[in-house]
Amino acid sequence: MALLLHFSCSPPSPPLSPLPSLRNSPSNSLLFTVPALRPHRFRSFPSLSAQTQNRHSLTATNASLSAVESPVTSPLDGHDGESPPPKLLLQVKDLRAVIAESKQEILKGVNLVVYEGEVHAIMGKNGSGKSTFSKVLVGHPDYEVTGGSIIFKGENLLDMEPEERSLAGLFMSFQSPVEIPGVSNIDFLNMAYNARRRKLGLPELGPIEFYGYISPKLDLVNMKIEFLNRNVNEGFSGGERKRNEILQLAVLGADLAILDEIDSGLDVDALEDVAKAVNGLLTQKNSVLMITHYIRLLKSIKPTYIHIMEDGRIVKTGDITIAKILEKDGYKAISAA
Amino acid sequence: MAASILSPHLHITSTPVTLPTRPSVRPKSRVSIRTSSTPHASLSDPFVLQLAETLEDSLPSSSASPPPPPLQKLRDTSSQSLISTPWPSRKDEPFRFTDTSFIKHSQILPISHPPTLSGISTDTQLPNLVIIDGHLVYFSNLSELPDGVYAGSLSSLSSESIMERVSEFVSDFEGDLFWSLNGVGTPDLVLVYVPAGCRVEKPLHLRYYSVESGDVGSEKLPISNPRVLVLVEKGGEIGIIEEYVSEDDNKCYWANSVTEVVIGEGGKVSHSYIQSQSSSAAHIKWTSVRQESTSTYELIEISTGGKLSRHNVHVQQVGPDTVTELSTFHLSVSDQTQDLHSRLVLDYPRGYSRQLHKCIVAHSLGQAVFDGNVKVNRYAQQTDAGQLTRSLLLEPRATVNVKPNLQIIADDVKCSHGAAISDLEENQLFYFQARGIDLETARKALIFSFGAEVIQRMPYPFFRKKVENHIKELLEPKLKGS
């Protein structure tokens, strides 16, 4: 608690200063994820760094790109001052989940709190449960939740079907999206977009109107128009698949976008494109949860927090400095701390 | 010749393997069938003889003008083979999964009077022929065909040289009982002739109607026997669309159809075959193709109609470097059987073939059958043959019987085959859901997309759209609330 306050009171603090305290207090590390502590803390971050500011200015120019003009968020966009406190978006408490088939426990009590406008990154070794966590959030049938709770925008996510979670504003970009032969990309996007319009009580868009809506979005992910006529993910390269996921995010919009290893299998240029697109979609209202192995993504999409996952739990939370230690000394350095 | 030498290795006993040799008995006149208590009796099936006899009697009297020689020859050879061909039973390998007793137990009626054209829409821009109950009764826009192309009945053909070419190929192949019944019962032959080097730009549209029909429950089953020969000379090209149209879904009839395709060296035939007859009808179809060197044959089949629908495809390669592509989509939405028996025989080097068979069975009493045989004989080196069959079963107890089989004797070939039978893919469904699309919509989209892979191969956008809409109409009620 004290550490946190100290941290928040020194905005221009040198990057390394909070770190030693984090490393020196392993017993406190779990405290960082205790939800009850959060409200005291979030105030500290709006002025965290110059990058955050950058993000906000990008936001201003791209705000119109957010998909459906959601009646929930748009009226609030008006008073964009510093005064309204960020709202709680996602609250995960002691989440436990098993593989549906084998009943093997993968998540062993995950705690996480995400507020509007925050960017979180989850890092961890292979098999630590990062991807499982993201799949459980969106309701993947391969996993069964055995304990804990997930509250998203005040509603119990666990009561909702996967499509309801999506319509509620949760989006996950798949690590390896499946091919769907015979369904064209534009038809797929049209269906998904219309599902949202229906939910909002808006008239659905026909193929021609939708084409007009979607064409400008393609520039965002640097894709050619022919991309729309190809079958969903069929014969796509790794990079094209990831771009396609981001295109879907751009078209559908999301309050919380979960990017599951969006950087794997991408070359430097493609990574830049994807990162640029994601940054362009960020606003003060929506949040991102990134799952990644690599710090290079975090250099392009700046996280507010980094969480380290190990054996189905979040064992450490901090800022970008954690990633720097990781890069230098690996997970051992974190675990040993 | 190679085939006959090698046949002992092939382990095919009950299938009528295509061999150039005919049984030693010479063709006899139709009289021999009537006096069927002859020495052949031990092999004869009285029911078949009776049926053949009825069909012969129903033919228009030949006293006025004798049938053209190829037609007479066809009738003779067909009569001959019927003498020794029994009605197929489930014990015969080619009919192991296909029950034809529904036809046998109906009252099969020949159609003797050529029908009239009332109520048949004639609004098509394409050169087209309308075949009603096996009779060619109408054609239009044929002037759009290039000079030298003939599309019409054999009886009306005046060119002797073409008649001679037809004689060379008629009854060159031995099919099964239904093939021969068609040969006996067909009132005339519809001939499509494309001279050497002639590329026909617009496809020729053949529309088949069955007008004579019985009501459901009446057990009456009028039989029609349309027969078409497409003869494309060296370097010629044509697109053929065969469309079997349903006027009323509650009518019972039996279309027993044969199409023969002969493609000369370097020629190309693109063949679309759309079968949407009444779901109370029997539809038996033969497609026999003969491919000379460097020729191309493409078949796109979409079959959705018939209570019993069976398509027999036989492609015989008679020269090297041929290209053969067979794509089929079958849909059973009621208690219907959709059956494809295909056989591709490669005897020459460097043949290329691809076959895709997809079927959806969306009814608990529905059935799909696929027997796809590819024979790569000794001299067919460097053959590249691929075959894939995928079935989607949407209801409990829906049945599919697939038997993809490659028989390879040549030793330097590239062959692949695969078979998959499944419900919809879970991970594909989840992908839709994760984007906010509900399960029902997702299922629908995936089911349509399953057939789309074949439908998208149809070369004519107008027909593609038409077929897509038809499939949607058929599937829509099946998907409600599933």
Interface residues (C-beta under 8 A of the other chain):
Chain A: V138 G139 H140 P141 E161 P162 E163 S166 L167 M172 F174 P177 V178 I180 P181 G182 V183 D187 F188 M191 A192 A195 R196 K199 N231 V232 Q248 L252
Chain B: E425 E426 N427 Q428 F430 Y431 F432 Q433 A434 R435 G436 I437 D438 L439 T441 A445 L446 F448 S449 F450 G451 A452 E453 Q456
